Structures are given as C-alpha cells and as structure tokens.
Amino acid sequence: MSEGPLSPKQQGQIATLAGFVAPLVGIALMVILSLTVDVVVGIVVGALAVIVLVPITQRVLRKRAKS
C-alpha cells in the first residue's frame, strides 16, 4: 500500500488532465445555467465549479494513479 511518491511525469499528466476536465465541467454548467436561469448565475456558478473542481479532480486522479 505504501508506494513511493508519483514521478514528475505522472504529476504533470494528472495536472494536465485536471486542467482539462474541470473547465469543461464549469463551462457546461455555465451554459446550462445561463440558458435556464440567468447569465450572471451561470457565470458565477461555472467559475466557482472550476475553482472547486481542479483540486478535487487532482486528488481523485492522484489516488487512481497510486492504486
């Protein structure tokens, strides 16, 4: 269970994937909420989603890479 730390290459791959996935989710939320509720609400929720999802996505991907 106690594997060594991730290599710099693996860390870069995780950061790249998280930087790709989180904005896509944020943009999707932004568009959906902008069309259904209000443009300002869509922008705010989409931006917050990106800010919250980047670290969460990195943690999930890091756990998957270690196992």
Sequence and secondary structure as in RCSB ss.txt:
>XXXX:A:sequence
MSEGPLSPKQQGQIATLAGFVAPLVGIALMVILSLTVDVVVGIVVGALAVIVLVPITQRVLRKRAKS
>XXXX:A:secstr
       HHHHHHHHHHHHHHHHHHHHHHHHHHHHHT HHHHHHHHHHHHHHHHHHHHHHHHHHHH 
